[in-house]
Amino acid sequence: MSTPQSPPLSPDADPAPLSSLGLPLLQPNRRLHWQSLVLMALTLVLALGGGFYLLYARGAFEDKQSLILTADNSDGISIGMDLTFSGFPIGSVQQIQLADDGTVRIHIAIPESNAHRLRESSLFTLVRNILGATSLRAYTSDWDDPPLPDNAERTVLYGDASAEIPQLLASTRVVLDNLGQLTSGQSDLAQSLAHLNQLGATLGQTTARDGLLRTLLGNGEEAAQVRQTLTGINHLVGRLNRMAGHADEQVFGASGLVRDAQASTQELQALLSDTRQSLEKINRVLDDAKTISGNLSETSTDLNALRMEVQSSLRKVDGLLGQINSRWPFGQTPEITLP
């Protein structure tokens, strides 16, 4: 902006006044007042524009939906507190009222751009952390439910971690009392440990013969009876072992029943072989009888001789079977008589 130039001074005019520094004084500018007013107005417009932009960015001019939450108390809740959904703020507390029935009504304003995240089945929790501020949280599980209507009322669910501290302290106190009772000198555990120590000392001292048996049964008649019973059992086991050895020798020895049975079986096989040969001779004779029917007397003589041979073989087989039955022990009922 150019400065208006002053008219030239005549030679006869008085010299211009000088300042204390020896510089000529500036001439007053009549437009400076208006220029300052314009600058102030521009600054005010920029400030108002920035404020309106911040309000717009914060959703001050956006339509909002009201939500009313009821709680038992308002501890930790303040005006302007955020209602979060998955960690993001979707609304803020606008008003807190005390109802006639003693409950607290929390009015929350939710912009319409975030209202679609809340459904009729949504849950609202008030979480009081041990460390940190209290927070209001919203959860939606079924996205197919209808949207949450305006001015809806919901009950707040509590998630107070500090409320469990007294219960934990009471439980800890009970556990400590029980431990004190267990470790006291008059407790059952202490008496059981004393009995175990006494038993260990007794076992350590009984190093002589029958130490453990004497510890369990003492020195009375019970210990003597147990000792006699064990001795009798040892004798009985020894006799059973000897009897089993004799039975094994009689059955499986060199002259035992098994070898006799094997020899009888071999004789029976030989007799059966003779019988088979005799039957074959009969077959041949019968064939001859069919072909030579004229010589009946000779054929009858041969048949009588063969019949005598067959009867002799059958008598031998019968005698051998009798010997096997008399020698074979498994066809009879075994009986062992203990002493």
Secondary structure per residue as TSV (DSSP state, phi and psi in degrees):
chain	resnum	aa	ss	phi	psi
A	1	M	-	360.0	121.2
A	2	S	-	-76.7	146.7
A	3	T	-	-94.7	129.4
A	4	P	-	-61.1	136.1
A	5	Q	-	-85.0	138.3
A	6	S	-	-77.4	150.9
A	7	P	-	-63.6	148.0
A	8	P	-	-62.7	143.6
A	9	L	-	-85.5	142.6
A	10	S	-	-78.6	158.3
A	11	P	T	-63.6	-26.8
A	12	D	T	-88.1	-5.7
A	13	A	S	-74.2	160.2
A	14	D	-	-73.1	145.9
A	15	P	-	-66.9	150.5
A	16	A	-	-67.8	145.6
A	17	P	-	-67.8	148.9
A	18	L	B	-109.3	152.4
A	19	S	-	-80.3	-179.0
A	20	S	T	-67.1	-19.7
A	21	L	T	-91.6	0.1
A	22	G	S	85.4	12.2
A	23	L	-	-99.5	149.2
A	24	P	B	-70.8	144.6
A	25	L	-	-71.8	145.4
A	26	L	-	-77.1	148.2
A	27	Q	-	-80.9	139.8
A	28	P	-	-61.6	140.0
A	29	N	-	-104.7	118.2
A	30	R	T	-71.3	-21.4
A	31	R	T	-89.4	-4.7
A	32	L	H	-65.4	-34.8
A	33	H	H	-64.6	-45.1
A	34	W	H	-68.7	-35.7
A	35	Q	H	-65.0	-38.7
A	36	S	H	-67.9	-37.7
A	37	L	H	-63.5	-41.0
A	38	V	H	-63.7	-40.7
A	39	L	H	-64.7	-41.3
A	40	M	H	-65.4	-40.4
A	41	A	H	-65.0	-40.9
A	42	L	H	-63.6	-40.1
A	43	T	H	-64.1	-41.1
A	44	L	H	-64.5	-39.9
A	45	V	H	-64.6	-41.9
A	46	L	H	-64.0	-40.1
A	47	A	H	-66.0	-44.4
A	48	L	H	-64.7	-39.4
A	49	G	H	-63.2	-41.5
A	50	G	H	-64.4	-39.4
A	51	G	H	-64.8	-43.8
A	52	F	H	-63.9	-35.7
A	53	Y	H	-67.1	-40.5
A	54	L	H	-64.4	-40.7
A	55	L	H	-64.0	-38.2
A	56	Y	H	-67.1	-41.2
A	57	A	H	-65.9	-30.4
A	58	R	T	-83.9	-0.4
A	59	G	T	79.9	25.8
A	60	A	T	-69.0	-28.9
A	61	F	T	-99.0	4.4
A	62	E	S	-87.9	145.5
A	63	D	-	-65.7	138.3
A	64	K	E	-122.8	155.4
A	65	Q	E	-112.3	138.5
A	66	S	E	-95.1	140.4
A	67	L	E	-133.6	133.2
A	68	I	E	-115.7	121.9
A	69	L	E	-109.7	135.1
A	70	T	E	-107.1	136.2
A	71	A	E	-139.7	165.1
A	72	D	S	-76.5	-33.7
A	73	N	-	-149.7	167.7
A	74	S	-	-111.7	26.7
A	75	D	T	-64.7	126.2
A	76	G	T	84.6	-4.0
A	77	I	-	-98.2	135.8
A	78	S	-	-139.7	160.2
A	79	I	T	-65.8	135.2
A	80	G	T	88.9	-1.2
A	81	M	-	-67.2	140.0
A	82	D	E	-84.2	145.3
A	83	L	E	-100.6	116.5
A	84	T	E	-102.6	149.6
A	85	F	E	-134.1	112.6
A	86	S	T	58.6	32.8
A	87	G	T	89.8	-5.9
A	88	F	E	-108.0	136.6
A	89	P	E	-71.7	128.1
A	90	I	E	-118.8	-3.2
A	91	G	E	-169.0	174.0
A	92	S	E	-143.0	154.0
A	93	V	E	-76.2	124.3
A	94	Q	E	-102.1	-29.4
A	95	Q	E	-157.7	146.7
A	96	I	E	-127.3	123.8
A	97	Q	E	-125.1	151.1
A	98	L	E	-103.7	116.6
A	99	A	-	-78.0	168.7
A	100	D	T	-68.0	-27.4
A	101	D	T	-85.5	6.7
A	102	G	S	91.9	-5.1
A	103	T	-	-84.2	163.0
A	104	V	E	-105.9	130.7
A	105	R	E	-107.5	120.5
A	106	I	E	-107.6	115.1
A	107	H	E	-91.6	124.3
A	108	I	E	-121.7	131.9
A	109	A	E	-99.0	125.3
A	110	I	E	-120.4	121.2
A	111	P	E	-60.1	148.1
A	112	E	H	-64.2	-24.2
A	113	S	H	-68.9	-20.8
A	114	N	H	-109.5	-5.5
A	115	A	H	-69.6	-23.3
A	116	H	T	-70.4	-11.6
A	117	R	T	-79.7	-12.6
A	118	L	-	-103.7	131.9
A	119	R	B	-118.3	173.0
A	120	E	T	-65.2	-25.0
A	121	S	T	-94.5	9.1
A	122	S	-	-67.9	148.9
A	123	L	E	-111.9	146.2
A	124	F	E	-126.5	128.1
A	125	T	E	-123.6	148.2
A	126	L	E	-114.4	109.7
A	127	V	E	-104.3	119.4
A	128	R	E	-105.6	107.4
A	129	N	-	-82.6	153.8
A	130	I	S	-66.9	-43.6
A	131	L	S	-117.5	126.3
A	132	G	S	110.5	173.9
A	133	A	-	-83.3	163.4
A	134	T	-	-74.7	145.6
A	135	S	E	-134.9	144.7
A	136	L	E	-101.9	128.1
A	137	R	E	-129.6	147.1
A	138	A	E	-119.7	141.3
A	139	Y	E	-131.7	137.1
A	140	T	-	-128.4	123.2
A	141	S	-	-105.8	-35.5
A	142	D	-	-111.6	106.3
A	143	W	T	-81.1	-5.2
A	144	D	T	-86.3	-8.6
A	145	D	S	-69.9	157.9
A	146	P	-	-64.0	154.7
A	147	P	B	-63.3	156.5
A	148	L	-	-70.7	125.5
A	149	P	-	-72.6	167.3
A	150	D	T	-71.5	146.5
A	151	N	T	59.7	31.7
A	152	A	E	-75.6	147.1
A	153	E	E	-113.9	130.3
A	154	R	E	-134.8	152.5
A	155	T	E	-91.9	137.7
A	156	V	-	-83.9	133.7
A	157	L	E	-93.7	137.7
A	158	Y	E	-94.4	141.1
A	159	G	E	-132.2	64.8
A	160	D	E	-90.4	107.4
A	161	A	S	-72.8	-29.9
A	162	S	T	-73.1	-19.3
A	163	A	T	-70.7	-21.1
A	164	E	H	-83.9	-9.7
A	165	I	H	-63.8	-44.9
A	166	P	H	-61.1	-38.7
A	167	Q	H	-63.7	-41.4
A	168	L	H	-63.4	-39.9
A	169	L	H	-65.4	-40.7
A	170	A	H	-65.0	-42.8
A	171	S	H	-63.7	-40.1
A	172	T	H	-63.9	-38.7
A	173	R	H	-64.7	-40.6
A	174	V	H	-63.8	-42.5
A	175	V	H	-63.5	-41.3
A	176	L	H	-65.7	-37.8
A	177	D	H	-63.9	-42.0
A	178	N	H	-63.8	-41.0
A	179	L	H	-63.5	-38.5
A	180	G	H	-64.1	-39.2
A	181	Q	H	-67.4	-36.3
A	182	L	H	-68.6	-35.8
A	183	T	H	-91.0	-0.1
A	184	S	S	-73.1	162.0
A	185	G	T	-72.0	-20.9
A	186	Q	T	-98.1	6.4
A	187	S	S	-77.0	162.7
A	188	D	H	-64.1	-35.0
A	189	L	H	-64.7	-42.0
A	190	A	H	-64.9	-40.5
A	191	Q	H	-65.7	-39.4
A	192	S	H	-63.6	-41.3
A	193	L	H	-64.6	-36.6
A	194	A	H	-64.8	-40.4
A	195	H	H	-65.2	-38.4
A	196	L	H	-64.8	-40.2
A	197	N	H	-63.4	-40.6
A	198	Q	H	-65.0	-41.1
A	199	L	H	-64.6	-41.4
A	200	G	H	-63.2	-39.6
A	201	A	H	-65.0	-38.9
A	202	T	H	-65.3	-42.8
A	203	L	H	-64.4	-34.9
A	204	G	H	-69.5	-31.1
A	205	Q	H	-81.1	-29.0
A	206	T	-	-85.4	74.9
A	207	T	-	-95.7	-3.1
A	208	A	S	-80.7	-173.0
A	209	R	T	-66.0	141.3
A	210	D	T	59.3	38.9
A	211	G	H	-67.6	-48.6
A	212	L	H	-68.3	-41.7
A	213	L	H	-63.8	-38.5
A	214	R	H	-67.4	-33.3
A	215	T	H	-69.4	-38.1
A	216	L	H	-78.2	-41.8
A	217	L	H	-111.5	-9.8
A	218	G	T	81.0	-163.1
A	219	N	T	-106.1	17.8
A	220	G	S	-88.1	-158.9
A	221	E	H	-70.0	-26.9
A	222	E	H	-62.0	-42.7
A	223	A	H	-64.2	-40.5
A	224	A	H	-65.5	-41.7
A	225	Q	H	-63.7	-41.3
A	226	V	H	-63.6	-39.2
A	227	R	H	-65.8	-43.4
A	228	Q	H	-64.6	-39.6
A	229	T	H	-62.4	-43.2
A	230	L	H	-64.1	-38.1
A	231	T	H	-65.0	-44.9
A	232	G	H	-61.7	-38.4
A	233	I	H	-64.0	-39.0
A	234	N	H	-63.4	-44.3
A	235	H	H	-62.3	-42.7
A	236	L	H	-63.6	-40.7
A	237	V	H	-64.3	-39.1
A	238	G	H	-63.3	-43.7
A	239	R	H	-65.8	-38.5
A	240	L	H	-62.7	-38.6
A	241	N	H	-63.5	-41.4
A	242	R	H	-66.6	-40.9
A	243	M	H	-64.6	-39.4
A	244	A	H	-64.2	-36.0
A	245	G	H	-65.7	-43.4
A	246	H	H	-63.1	-43.0
A	247	A	H	-63.9	-38.3
A	248	D	H	-63.8	-40.5
A	249	E	H	-68.0	-39.1
A	250	Q	H	-68.6	-32.7
A	251	V	H	-88.0	-46.9
A	252	F	H	-109.2	6.3
A	253	G	S	-74.2	-173.5
A	254	A	T	-65.6	-36.4
A	255	S	T	-110.1	29.6
A	256	G	S	-80.9	177.7
A	257	L	H	-69.3	-28.5
A	258	V	H	-66.7	-43.5
A	259	R	H	-66.9	-40.2
A	260	D	H	-60.8	-39.2
A	261	A	H	-66.5	-37.4
A	262	Q	H	-64.6	-42.6
A	263	A	H	-64.2	-42.1
A	264	S	H	-63.2	-36.7
A	265	T	H	-64.5	-38.2
A	266	Q	H	-66.0	-42.2
A	267	E	H	-63.0	-40.1
A	268	L	H	-62.5	-39.6
A	269	Q	H	-63.7	-38.4
A	270	A	H	-65.5	-42.8
A	271	L	H	-63.4	-39.9
A	272	L	H	-64.3	-35.4
A	273	S	H	-65.5	-41.5
A	274	D	H	-62.9	-41.4
A	275	T	H	-62.3	-39.9
A	276	R	H	-62.9	-41.3
A	277	Q	H	-64.7	-39.5
A	278	S	H	-63.6	-40.6
A	279	L	H	-65.4	-35.8
A	280	E	H	-64.8	-38.9
A	281	K	H	-62.9	-39.8
A	282	I	H	-61.1	-41.8
A	283	N	H	-61.6	-41.5
A	284	R	H	-67.2	-39.8
A	285	V	H	-65.0	-40.6
A	286	L	H	-63.4	-37.4
A	287	D	H	-62.8	-42.5
A	288	D	H	-63.9	-34.7
A	289	A	H	-66.9	-33.3
A	290	K	H	-72.0	-39.1
A	291	T	H	-79.1	-36.1
A	292	I	-	-113.6	85.5
A	293	S	-	-85.7	-10.4
A	294	G	S	-76.1	-36.9
A	295	N	-	-92.3	70.7
A	296	L	H	-74.8	-36.9
A	297	S	H	-65.1	-43.0
A	298	E	H	-65.7	-40.5
A	299	T	H	-65.9	-39.1
A	300	S	H	-62.8	-39.1
A	301	T	H	-61.2	-44.8
A	302	D	H	-63.1	-38.5
A	303	L	H	-66.8	-37.9
A	304	N	H	-64.1	-40.4
A	305	A	H	-64.8	-42.3
A	306	L	H	-67.1	-36.5
A	307	R	H	-64.5	-39.2
A	308	M	H	-61.9	-41.5
A	309	E	H	-63.8	-42.6
A	310	V	H	-64.1	-42.6
A	311	Q	H	-63.0	-38.3
A	312	S	H	-63.3	-43.1
A	313	S	H	-64.1	-40.3
A	314	L	H	-67.1	-36.3
A	315	R	H	-64.6	-38.8
A	316	K	H	-63.4	-41.9
A	317	V	H	-63.3	-41.4
A	318	D	H	-63.8	-42.2
A	319	G	H	-64.0	-39.9
A	320	L	H	-65.3	-40.5
A	321	L	H	-64.1	-35.4
A	322	G	H	-64.7	-42.3
A	323	Q	H	-61.2	-40.8
A	324	I	H	-64.4	-41.5
A	325	N	H	-66.6	-32.7
A	326	S	H	-75.7	-29.9
A	327	R	H	-91.7	-31.4
A	328	W	-	-75.5	123.2
A	329	P	G	-85.5	-11.3
A	330	F	G	-86.2	-12.6
A	331	G	G	-80.1	-9.5
A	332	Q	S	-107.1	162.7
A	333	T	-	-80.9	116.3
A	334	P	-	-73.9	144.4
A	335	E	-	-143.9	127.4
A	336	I	-	-118.4	121.9
A	337	T	-	-99.9	118.5
A	338	L	-	-81.0	146.6
A	339	P	-	-71.7	360.0
